Amino acid sequence: MLEIKLTREDRTKLDDFVTKGVHSAMLIRRANIILALDTSYGRVPEIDERVAVNCKCSRTTVDTVRKDFLLAESVESFLQRKKRETPPVAPKITGEVEARIIALACSAAPDGFAKWTLQMLADKSVENGVIHSISHMSVQRVLKKHHFNLI
């Protein structure tokens, strides 16, 4: 098991982080986990299971936090959230897709129909290659966003 030995300065930074200021619960939990695992100056660390119970997290979280701390360049970098470089999933409905759905809704309804339904707009958008797939509810959100009413 990897040991964590904090300097007095690092321990003070973590204590201050936990007790002063306003920080996210996740980051405070991470700091508390490291404080509980500290073996510096003759401290006996709590066992991982007890740390997990006291910090209301899983044993895996304790292991992950320990590894993150040991890999961090400093206490400060450990106590900062990582910024995402890209969103998890690119938006499927872009401005161009919205414009083409609205244009379709403004066009004449298919033969035999008095007006477009949401499902017909969704189906026609896919058929025309505007988008790979879309639900009628997504079409409704697009139209509602732009204050377009089918009634």
N, C-alpha and C positions, 0 to 999 in steps of 0.2 A: 504494500500500500504506500502511495506517495505521501510524504510528510509535508506539512505546511509550517514553516517557521517564519513568523512575522517579526520585523524589526519593531522597536518601540514606536517609531514614526508611522509605520504602516498600520500598526494596531490602533494608534490614535486617530489616523485618518478614517479607518473603518468604523471605530466607535463614534466619531463625530458624524460620519455619514448616516449612521443608524439613528442617532439621537437629535441631530440638528437639521434644520431646513426641511424642504419638501421634496421628496423623491418618490419614484414609482415603487409600488409594493414589491415588484419583482427584483429590483435592484437592492432594496433593503433586505429582502430574503437572501440574496446572494451574499451580501456583506455579513449577515448573521451566520450563514453556513460557514464561511471562512473563519470567522471569529471562534466558532465552536470547534473547528478542526485544528486550530492553532496549537503547536507544540513548543513554542518558544518559551524560554526562561523557566523550564521545568513544568510547564502546563501539561496536564494529561488530557488529550482530546477526547471528546465524547465519541462513542461508537457511531458509525454511520446511520444505523437504524434509529438511534435515539435522536440524532440530529434531524433526520427526516421527519420524525414524529413532532419534535419541538418546532420545526420550521414549517410544518404542514405541507410537506412535499414528498416526493417518492425517493427511494434509495438511489435510483438512477439519476435524479436531479442532483443529489449530493455529489455523486461521482462526476457528473458533467461539470458542475460548478468548480469542483476541485481541479479538474483538468484545465478548465478555462482560466482559472487563477494562475496556475503554474505556467501556462503559455503566454499570459498577458505580459506586456512590457513593463507595466507599472500598476499600482493600485488604482490610479486615476483612470487608466485605460480599461481596467477590469470593470469599473463602476460606470461605464458609459454604454448606452445602447448602441448596437451596430446599426448603421444606416443601410437601408436597402439600396442597391445600385439600380435595380429595375423592379417594377411592380411584379407581384407573383404571377399574374396572368394579364396579358394585354387586353384592353377592352375590345369586345367583339363588335359592338355597335359604335362605329365612328361617326363623325359629323357627315361624311359623304353618304354613309348608309342611311342615316336619319333623313338627309335631304332627298334621297331617292325614294324612301318609303313615303314621305310626305307628298312628293310629286305624284307618286302612284295613287295615293289616296285622293288627290285633287283631280285625277283623270276620270274619265267616264267609266262607270262600272261595266263589267263584262255583260255581253248580251244575255238577256233573260233575267237580269238583276237590276233592281232600282238603285241600289247603293252597294258600296264595298262593305264586307264584314271584316273583322279583325283577322279571322282565319284565312279568308281569301287574300288579304294583303300579305300575310305571312307566307302563304303558299306561292303567290305570284313573285314575291321578292326572292325566294329561293329559286324558282323556275327561271327568272330573268338573270340569275347569277349575281344579284346584289349582295347576297350573303350566303354562306354555306348552309346555315340552318338558323331558324328563329321561331320563337313561339308567338302565339297570338297575344299573350300577355306582354311580351317585350314590345310588340308593335303598339299595344295600347299605351305603354309607358312613353314610347317615343312621341306618339301623337298628343298625349296629355301634357308632356313636357313643353311642347310647342303650342299648347292651347288649341289644338285642332280637334274638332268634334265631328264625329261621323253622323250624328243625328240630324 
